[in-house]
C-alpha cells in the first residue's frame, strides 16, 4: 500500500503559498504522493484557491523522484468544458514530468447555486459527466475526431450534442490515469448545514435510492475509485468493511484488475486520530491500494505541517 497526503484547497490551505509549503513538507517527510481538493466555493468568508493553478505550483516545487503522484480529487467534470480540461491536463503532465493523476465526480450542488445556468439534477450531471469523460479521452488522444451524444443521454439531457474537434496537441505523455469518486451512504442523512469558516458539512445529496451504484459502475471503466463516506466527517473515514463494500460495488463479478487503484482519505496522525496505524493492514487486506493522510479540514497551517511532518507509516 502507498501513502500520500490530501489537503483542502480552502480555509488555512487556501493560498498558493500554503499549498506549496505543505507539498514540499510532504516531499521532505517521504510521502509518496500529494493531492488536493477541487472546490470552487464554500462560503463568502472562506478563502479558496484554484486547484489547477495550485497543482502547477506543486509540480514546480517538488521532485518526481520523491513525490511520484500529484492531482486534484475530485474535479466536477460535468461542470467544466472538457476541451479546456484537456489543455490543463497536457500542461500539468508536462510540468509535473508525468506525475499527474486525474480524478472526477459530479460535484456538490451548493458551490454552484449562485448560477442558474448550472445543471440542476444528479441525473443530468451524471449524463454530462459521462459525455465529458468520453470527450476528454478523445481530446487526450491527440487525434481529430467527431463525437455525438448517445441516445440514452439525449433523453436525460433533453437535447443532442455534437463535437467536431481537430487534433489537440501536445498529447500528454503518458495519458494520466482516471479515478472516479463515489459516495457510500451511512443510514439517513442529516438536514443541510450552513457552510461557514468554522464548520464544513456537505449539502445533503439528492438521490432516489439508498445506495447509488452508477458511480462505481463508472469507476470500473477507468483506473481507480475514490469512495467518500456520506455524510462527510473527517473524523470518520471509510472503514475496512466499507472499503470492501466499495470493491464489491465496483467489481461485483470479481476482483479489481491488476494495477487498479482503490483510494481513500483518512487520518492516523494528530490528536484524536480516528484510525490507528495498526488498523492499516486490515484496509490493505480488503483491497485498499493508497491511503491519503488528511489533516483536519479546519486545522491551522502549523497543525497540518506537524501531521505531514511525521511522515508515512514505515
Buried (B, 14 or more C-beta within 10 A) or exposed (E): BBBBBBBBBBBBBBBBEBBBBBBBBBBBBEBBBBBBBBBBBBBEEBBBBEBBEBBBBBBEBBEEEBBBBBBBBBBBBBBBEBBEBBBBBBBBBBBBEEBBBBBBBBBBBBBBEEEEEBBEEBBBBBBBBBBBBBBBBBBBBBEEBEBEBBEEBBEBBEEEBEBEBEEBEEBBEEBBBBBBBBBBBBEEBEEEEEBEBEEBBBBBBEEEEEEBEBBBBBBBEBBBBBBBBBBBEBEEBBBBEBBBBBBEBBBEEEEBEEEBBBBBBBBBBBEEBBBEEEEBEBBBEBBBBBBBBBBBBBBEBEBBBBBBEEBBBE
